[in-house]
Amino acid sequence: MRNDDKSASMREYMRENNVLLKVEGLKQYFKMGHKELKAVDDVSFEVKKGEVFGIVGESGCGKTTTGRSIIRLYDITGGSIYFEGQRIAAGTRTYRDELGRLRREYNAQSGKLKKLAAECKKSGDTEGEELKNRELSALRADFEGQAAALHGQIASAKYDHARCNREYAEERCAKIDALFRPQLDAAAGEEERAEIEKRYRDELRLAKRDRIMNKIQMIFQDPIASLNPRMTVREIISEGLIIRGIRDKKYIDEQVYKVLNLVGLVPEHAGRYPHEFSGGQRQRIGIARAIILNPDLIIADEPISALDVSIQAQVINLLNDLRDSLGLTILFIAHDLSVVKYFSDRIAVMYFGKIVELASSDELFAHPLHPYTKSLLSAIPLPDPHFEKKRKRMIYNPLAEHDYSSDKPSMREIVPGHFIYCNDAEFARYKAGLEGGVK
């Protein structure tokens, strides 16, 4: 069942720090025959309300998998994802692995103690036998306590993962009930009361079908594959409203035309099919589909990588305008650092399923520390032929750059807001470089 104390403290923390999304120890593993692919391995970050949080890295580093895990297109392997203070996804693999490790350790230690107790009994050492039995009892009690705590965390994770949408709907129903009850009690006549009751029933019906995941929407990378070719633009954009339970066709059409205008299309486009549009127009349709439910968070998964360069700028400017007008928070996934710098407030650099550096956009470009970040920055072309002739690419070789055989790495804050994945020796070197002005 749910750990209400931890849930309440998480809500309080996220509210006080203006955090909309918190990813904690996210792991996403996939089976590949007898092997396992660690697509995302122990990733943690926070996204504050109203900001654009960029994730960059080469193809296959786990950027898209992170976004798809947040929106629950995948059931996560381990870790927790919190949205508006509520845990919306939780994996049990980490807890199960820890439980297995504890059990193995307990079996090994208890086996040794049982053997020593048997030897004491055989030799007639009653005092030694009692001592070993007491140690065995203490070891068993300690193991059972830790195992019970882990079983509780597993049960809590399963509960939150399965019940988050239902609890959100129940909370919305309670708020609507609290809003309309005083209005019904204060109604002057039967006609006014009937009107309020109708609005109350309609709002309550929608609230019962509401889901917290409706507050998170995704813009997909491929504008062709992400749109159903057998549906008109009106059907594609309005699908979310219909699933939510809205039946008023006039209201649906008004909302479709409204978002089409917001993304730079016209109402006449609503009756057409996706194949009748260009790539940039298809992506605008995808954006319209994402914003029609008034989400708080948009996950933009490389929304411009399949578009022409001139169209890329238009889509980025459109997202910027929507961010300001609708108050959106955006998780922006891309592999082009120059675009991410222009659009993002903070940037996380991913490599092989891990975040290796996280900082504000200006800080990351002014003081890149991790060798992989430097390698990515060295690959950015500039429209200057003289500079391009002399530009040298930095090749990142993790085996040559790092020695993690004994000194293991972890995510550390080197200056306020600037985090880097390194071990003790690297941390001291990076710190000295920053203080000495070495970039």
TAGILIN-V963313 format. One record per pair of residues at least 24 apart in sequence whose C-alpha atoms are under 10 Angstrom apart, sorted by sequence separation. I is the first residue (numbers start at 0). J is the second residue. If there is no record, write none. Layout:
# TAGILIN-V963313
I|J + I|J
This chain:
# TAGILIN-V963313
20|44 + 21|45 + 22|46 + 37|61 + 38|62 + 39|63 + 111|135 + 175|199 + 176|200 + 179|203 + 259|283 + 262|286 + 263|287 + 279|303 + 282|306 + 315|339 + 318|342 + 319|343 + 336|360 + 340|364 + 348|372 + 370|394 + 371|395 + 401|425 + 20|45 + 21|46 + 38|63 + 39|64 + 40|65 + 109|134 + 110|135 + 175|200 + 258|283 + 259|284 + 261|286 + 262|287 + 278|303 + 297|322 + 347|372 + 370|395 + 371|396 + 400|425 + 19|45 + 20|46 + 21|47 + 38|64 + 39|65 + 109|135 + 112|138 + 176|202 + 213|239 + 233|259 + 258|284 + 261|287 + 279|305 + 312|338 + 315|341 + 316|342 + 369|395 + 370|396 + 371|397 + 18|45 + 19|46 + 20|47 + 38|65 + 108|135 + 109|136 + 175|202 + 176|203 + 232|259 + 259|286 + 260|287 + 278|305 + 279|306 + 311|338 + 315|342 + 337|364 + 348|375 + 370|397 + 17|45 + 18|46 + 19|47 + 20|48 + 175|203 + 258|286 + 259|287 + 262|290 + 278|306 + 279|307 + 286|314 + 336|364 + 17|46 + 18|47 + 19|48 + 39|68 + 109|138 + 174|203 + 258|287 + 259|288 + 261|290 + 277|306 + 278|307 + 302|331 + 303|332 + 304|333 + 371|400 + 17|47 + 18|48 + 19|49 + 105|135 + 108|138 + 109|139 + 172|202 + 173|203 + 213|243 + 257|287 + 258|288 + 279|309 + 280|310 + 283|313 + 295|325 + 296|326 + 297|327 + 298|328 + 299|329 + 300|330 + 301|331 + 302|332 + 303|333 + 304|334 + 370|400 + 16|47 + 17|48 + 18|49 + 19|50 + 108|139 + 171|202 + 172|203 + 175|206 + 256|287 + 258|289 + 279|310 + 283|314 + 286|317 + 290|321 + 294|325 + 295|326 + 296|327 + 297|328 + 298|329 + 299|330 + 300|331 + 301|332 + 302|333 + 304|335 + 369|400 + 370|401 + 13|45 + 16|48 + 17|49 + 18|50 + 171|203 + 172|204 + 174|206 + 255|287 + 258|290 + 259|291 + 278|310 + 279|311 + 282|314 + 286|318 + 293|325 + 294|326 + 295|327 + 296|328 + 297|329 + 298|330 + 299|331 + 300|332 + 301|333 + 303|335 + 105|138 + 106|139 + 172|205 + 173|206 + 209|242 + 210|243 + 233|266 + 236|269 + 255|288 + 258|291 + 293|326 + 294|327 + 295|328 + 296|329 + 297|330 + 298|331 + 299|332 + 300|333 + 301|334 + 13|47 + 14|48 + 27|61 + 105|139 + 171|205 + 172|206 + 208|242 + 209|243 + 232|266 + 233|267 + 235|269 + 257|291 + 279|313 + 280|314 + 283|317 + 293|327 + 294|328 + 295|329 + 296|330 + 297|331 + 298|332 + 299|333 + 301|335 + 43|78 + 45|80 + 48|83 + 168|203 + 171|206 + 172|207 + 208|243 + 209|244 + 232|267 + 233|268 + 234|269 + 279|314 + 283|318 + 286|321 + 290|325 + 303|338 + 28|64 + 39|75 + 40|76 + 41|77 + 42|78 + 43|79 + 44|80 + 45|81 + 46|82 + 105|141 + 106|142 + 170|206 + 171|207 + 172|208 + 207|243 + 208|244 + 232|268 + 233|269 + 234|270 + 255|291 + 336|372 + 27|64 + 39|76 + 40|77 + 41|78 + 43|80 + 105|142 + 168|205 + 169|206 + 170|207 + 171|208 + 172|209 + 206|243 + 207|244 + 208|245 + 231|268 + 232|269 + 233|270 + 234|271 + 235|272 + 254|291 + 290|327 + 26|64 + 27|65 + 39|77 + 40|78 + 104|142 + 105|143 + 168|206 + 169|207 + 171|209 + 205|243 + 206|244 + 231|269 + 232|270 + 233|271 + 234|272 + 235|273 + 254|292 + 26|65 + 37|76 + 167|206 + 168|207 + 169|208 + 171|210 + 204|243 + 205|244 + 231|270 + 232|271 + 233|272 + 336|375 + 337|376 + 25|65 + 102|142 + 167|207 + 168|208 + 169|209 + 171|211 + 204|244 + 205|245 + 230|270 + 231|271 + 232|272 + 251|291 + 335|375 + 336|376 + 27|68 + 101|142 + 102|143 + 167|208 + 168|209 + 169|210 + 204|245 + 230|271 + 231|272 + 232|273 + 334|375 + 335|376 + 26|68 + 101|143 + 165|207 + 167|209 + 168|210 + 230|272 + 231|273 + 336|378 + 337|379 + 22|65 + 25|68 + 164|207 + 165|208 + 167|210 + 168|211 + 201|244 + 202|245 + 229|272 + 230|273 + 231|274 + 335|378 + 336|379 + 337|380 + 25|69 + 98|142 + 101|145 + 102|146 + 164|208 + 165|209 + 166|210 + 167|211 + 201|245 + 228|272 + 229|273 + 335|379 + 337|381 + 101|146 + 164|209 + 165|210 + 166|211 + 167|212 + 227|272 + 228|273 + 229|274 + 368|413 + 27|73 + 28|74 + 29|75 + 164|210 + 165|211 + 226|272 + 227|273 + 228|274 + 22|69 + 27|74 + 28|75 + 29|76 + 98|145 + 99|146 + 163|210 + 164|211 + 226|273 + 227|274 + 228|275 + 21|69 + 27|75 + 28|76 + 97|145 + 98|146 + 163|211 + 164|212 + 226|274 + 236|284 + 240|288 + 20|69 + 26|75 + 27|76 + 28|77 + 97|146 + 98|147 + 163|212 + 164|213 + 232|281 + 235|284 + 236|285 + 239|288 + 243|292 + 368|417 + 369|418 + 25|75 + 26|76 + 27|77 + 98|148 + 223|273 + 235|285 + 236|286 + 237|287 + 238|288 + 239|289 + 263|313 + 367|417 + 368|418 + 369|419 + 25|76 + 26|77 + 27|78 + 95|146 + 98|149 + 222|273 + 223|274 + 233|284 + 236|287 + 237|288 + 240|291 + 263|314 + 366|417 + 368|419 + 369|420 + 25|77 + 26|78 + 41|93 + 94|146 + 97|149 + 98|150 + 232|284 + 235|287 + 236|288 + 239|291 + 240|292 + 262|314 + 367|419 + 368|420 + 369|421 + 24|77 + 25|78 + 26|79 + 223|276 + 232|285 + 235|288 + 236|289 + 238|291 + 239|292 + 357|410 + 23|77 + 24|78 + 25|79 + 94|148 + 95|149 + 223|277 + 234|288 + 236|290 + 237|291 + 263|317 + 355|409 + 356|410 + 357|411 + 358|412 + 362|416 + 363|417 + 23|78 + 24|79 + 25|80 + 94|149 + 95|150 + 222|277 + 223|278 + 226|281 + 232|287 + 233|288 + 236|291 + 237|292 + 262|317 + 355|410 + 356|411 + 357|412 + 362|417 + 363|418 + 22|78 + 23|79 + 24|80 + 93|149 + 94|150 + 222|278 + 225|281 + 226|282 + 232|288 + 236|292 + 261|317 + 262|318 + 354|410 + 355|411 + 356|412 + 358|414 + 369|425 + 22|79 + 23|80 + 94|151 + 95|152 + 221|278 + 222|279 + 225|282 + 353|410 + 358|415 + 359|416 + 368|425 + 21|79 + 22|80 + 23|81 + 91|149 + 94|152 + 95|153 + 222|280 + 223|281 + 226|284 + 262|320 + 358|416 + 359|417 + 368|426 + 21|80 + 22|81 + 91|150 + 94|153 + 222|281 + 223|282 + 226|285 + 261|320 + 262|321 + 357|416 + 358|417 + 359|418 + 20|80 + 21|81 + 22|82 + 93|153 + 221|281 + 222|282 + 225|285 + 261|321 + 357|417 + 358|418 + 368|428 + 369|429 + 20|81 + 21|82 + 91|152 + 92|153 + 221|282 + 222|283 + 356|417 + 357|418 + 358|419 + 368|429 + 19|81 + 20|82 + 21|83 + 91|153 + 94|156 + 220|282 + 222|284 + 223|285 + 226|288 + 356|418 + 357|419 + 367|429 + 368|430 + 18|81 + 19|82 + 20|83 + 21|84 + 25|88 + 26|89 + 27|90 + 90|153 + 91|154 + 219|282 + 222|285 + 261|324 + 355|418 + 356|419 + 357|420 + 18|82 + 19|83 + 20|84 + 21|85 + 22|86 + 25|89 + 26|90 + 28|92 + 89|153 + 91|155 + 218|282 + 221|285 + 222|286 + 354|418 + 355|419 + 356|420 + 368|432 + 18|83 + 19|84 + 20|85 + 21|86 + 25|90 + 27|92 + 91|156 + 218|283 + 220|285 + 354|419 + 355|420 + 356|421 + 368|433 + 373|438 + 17|83 + 18|84 + 19|85 + 20|86 + 22|88 + 23|89 + 24|90 + 26|92 + 89|155 + 90|156 + 91|157 + 218|284 + 219|285 + 354|420 + 355|421 + 366|432 + 367|433 + 26|93 + 89|156 + 90|157 + 218|285 + 219|286 + 353|420 + 366|433 + 13|81 + 25|93 + 88|156 + 89|157 + 217|285 + 218|286 + 13|82 + 14|83 + 24|93 + 87|156 + 88|157 + 89|158 + 217|286 + 218|287 + 368|437 + 13|83 + 14|84 + 86|156 + 88|158 + 89|159 + 90|160 + 216|286 + 218|288 + 219|289 + 347|417 + 366|436 + 368|438 + 10|81 + 13|84 + 88|159 + 89|160 + 217|288 + 218|289 + 345|416 + 346|417 + 347|418 + 348|419 + 366|437 + 367|438 + 9|81 + 10|82 + 12|84 + 13|85 + 86|158 + 87|159 + 88|160 + 89|161 + 216|288 + 217|289 + 218|290 + 345|417 + 347|419 + 366|438 + 10|83 + 11|84 + 86|159 + 87|160 + 88|161 + 216|289 + 217|290 + 365|438 + 9|83 + 10|84 + 85|159 + 86|160 + 87|161 + 88|162 + 215|289 + 216|290 + 364|438 + 6|81 + 9|84 + 10|85 + 87|162 + 88|163 + 214|289 + 215|290 + 216|291 + 8|84 + 9|85 + 10|86 + 86|162 + 87|163 + 213|289 + 214|290 + 216|292 + 7|84 + 9|86 + 79|156 + 86|163 + 87|164 + 215|292 + 216|293 + 217|294 + 6|84 + 7|85 + 78|156 + 85|163 + 214|292 + 215|293 + 216|294 + 6|85 + 77|156 + 85|164 + 213|292 + 214|293 + 215|294 + 216|295 + 217|296 + 218|297 + 219|298 + 220|299 + 221|300 + 6|86 + 79|159 + 80|160 + 213|293 + 214|294 + 215|295 + 216|296 + 217|297 + 218|298 + 219|299 + 220|300 + 221|301 + 222|302 + 79|160 + 85|166 + 213|294 + 214|295 + 215|296 + 216|297 + 217|298 + 218|299 + 219|300 + 220|301 + 221|302 + 222|303 + 85|167 + 212|294 + 213|295 + 214|296 + 215|297 + 216|298 + 217|299 + 218|300 + 219|301 + 220|302 + 221|303 + 223|305 + 211|294 + 213|296 + 214|297 + 215|298 + 216|299 + 217|300 + 218|301 + 219|302 + 220|303 + 221|304 + 222|305 + 212|296 + 218|302 + 219|303 + 220|304 + 221|305 + 222|306 + 75|160 + 217|302 + 220|305 + 221|306 + 74|160 + 220|306 + 71|160 + 217|329 + 220|332 + 215|328 + 216|329 + 217|330 + 218|331 + 220|333 + 215|329 + 87|211 + 87|212 + 85|211 + 83|211 + 82|211 + 82|212 + 83|214 + 82|214 + 82|215 + 71|212 + 70|212 + 69|212 + 70|213 + 70|214 + 70|215 + 69|215 + 70|216 + 70|217 + 2|151 + 1|151 + 2|152 + 67|217 + 0|151 + 1|152 + 66|217 + 0|152 + 1|153 + 2|154 + 3|155 + 67|219 + 0|153 + 1|154 + 2|155 + 6|159 + 0|154 + 1|155 + 2|156 + 0|155 + 1|156 + 0|156 + 1|157 + 2|158 + 63|219 + 0|157 + 1|158 + 2|159 + 63|220 + 0|158 + 1|159 + 0|159 + 1|162 + 83|295 + 82|295 + 82|296 + 70|296 + 70|297 + 70|298 + 69|298 + 66|297 + 67|298 + 66|298 + 66|299 + 67|300 + 66|300 + 63|298 + 65|300 + 63|299 + 64|300 + 63|300 + 62|300 + 63|301 + 62|301 + 51|296 + 49|295 + 50|296 + 51|297 + 52|298 + 53|299 + 54|300 + 55|301 + 48|295 + 49|296 + 51|298 + 54|301 + 48|296 + 46|296 + 66|330 + 66|331 + 66|332 + 65|332 + 51|319 + 62|331 + 63|332 + 62|332 + 63|333 + 51|322 + 62|333 + 50|322 + 62|334 + 49|322 + 49|323 + 60|334 + 58|333 + 19|295 + 20|296 + 49|325 + 50|326 + 51|327 + 52|328 + 53|329 + 54|330 + 55|331 + 56|332 + 57|333 + 58|334 + 19|296 + 49|326 + 50|327 + 51|328 + 52|329 + 53|330 + 54|331 + 55|332 + 56|333 + 57|334 + 48|326 + 49|327 + 50|328 + 51|329 + 52|330 + 53|331 + 54|332 + 55|333 + 56|334 + 57|335 + 48|327 + 49|328 + 50|329 + 51|330 + 52|331 + 53|332 + 54|333 + 55|334 + 56|335 + 48|328 + 49|329 + 50|330 + 51|331 + 52|332 + 53|333 + 54|334 + 55|335 + 56|336 + 47|328 + 48|329 + 53|334 + 54|335 + 55|336 + 46|328 + 47|329 + 54|336 + 46|329 + 53|336 + 46|330 + 55|339 + 53|338 + 54|339 + 62|347 + 53|339 + 62|348 + 52|339 + 53|340 + 62|349 + 65|352 + 51|339 + 60|348 + 61|349 + 62|350 + 64|352 + 53|342 + 54|343 + 60|349 + 61|350 + 62|351 + 52|342 + 53|343 + 59|349 + 60|350 + 61|351 + 62|352 + 51|342 + 52|343 + 53|344 + 54|345 + 55|346 + 56|347 + 57|348 + 59|350 + 60|351 + 61|352 + 62|353 + 50|342 + 51|343 + 52|344 + 53|345 + 54|346 + 55|347 + 56|348 + 57|349 + 58|350 + 59|351 + 60|352 + 61|353 + 62|354 + 50|343 + 51|344 + 52|345 + 53|346 + 54|347 + 55|348 + 56|349 + 57|350 + 58|351 + 59|352 + 60|353 + 61|354 + 50|344 + 51|345 + 52|346 + 53|347 + 54|348 + 55|349 + 56|350 + 57|351 + 60|354 + 49|344 + 50|345 + 51|346 + 52|347 + 53|348 + 54|349 + 55|350 + 56|351 + 56|352 + 47|345 + 56|354 + 46|345 + 55|354 + 56|355 + 54|354 + 44|347 + 54|357 + 53|357 + 53|359 + 42|349 + 52|359 + 53|360 + 20|328 + 52|360 + 19|328 + 20|330 + 39|349 + 42|352 + 43|353 + 44|354 + 39|350 + 40|351 + 41|352 + 42|353 + 43|354 + 39|351 + 40|352 + 41|353 + 42|354 + 38|351 + 39|352 + 40|353 + 41|354 + 42|355 + 44|357 + 37|351 + 38|352 + 39|353 + 40|354 + 37|352 + 38|353 + 39|354 + 56|371 + 36|352 + 37|353 + 56|372 + 55|372 + 57|375 + 56|375 + 55|375 + 28|352 + 27|352 + 26|352 + 25|352 + 26|353 + 25|353 + 43|410 + 42|410
